[in-house]
């Protein structure tokens, strides 16, 4: 398990997509959605364009902007098999998850990855091809605040509209169109040493170490 990576900046700007203004004092725990990537929590990204792609379909697409002080608390950096185990724990309840860190950082697994996750879960592809799919799709990474927003400061909000909304719509559509052939090539070519879903079934508790 890899703990927080070495960051060169003390503070970063994070974005949360919603249909409303959400100030820091408005954030409640636990979050309402239990089956998100890393479980219930408040999710943000460093990539403003990704946040805009999440929200452009809403009637009132709102981007909330925050500043986060990185050394406020330890950050758990999920990657590789650890990432897969946590995603499976919340998507399919294949294990129990025990986090000691308040902030989790790792790849985004939104609706665009559901087909690849489904193929993985039914044993059509294994862990190596799933990781290649994740890299190819490149949805970016996210922060999940699980219990508190210590170190997170609300800065402003803006409505996504006009040309910026049009750009977000086009980016999302272009990204989706570009996925199909690339993912098909990855899925059809099985690498050696690939682990299939049976490796993860009944795996017991997943503990942060």
Secondary structure as UniProt FT lines:
FT   STRAND          11..18
FT   HELIX           24..26
FT   TURN            34..35
FT   TURN            37..38
FT   STRAND          42..45
FT   HELIX           48..55
FT   TURN            56..57
FT   TURN            59..60
FT   STRAND          62..69
FT   HELIX           70..72
FT   STRAND          75..77
FT   HELIX           80..92
FT   STRAND          97..98
FT   STRAND          103..107
FT   HELIX           111..113
FT   HELIX           114..121
FT   TURN            122..123
FT   HELIX           127..137
FT   STRAND          141..145
FT   TURN            150..151
FT   STRAND          152..159
FT   HELIX           162..188
FT   TURN            192..193
FT   HELIX           197..199
FT   TURN            200..202
FT   STRAND          206..207
//
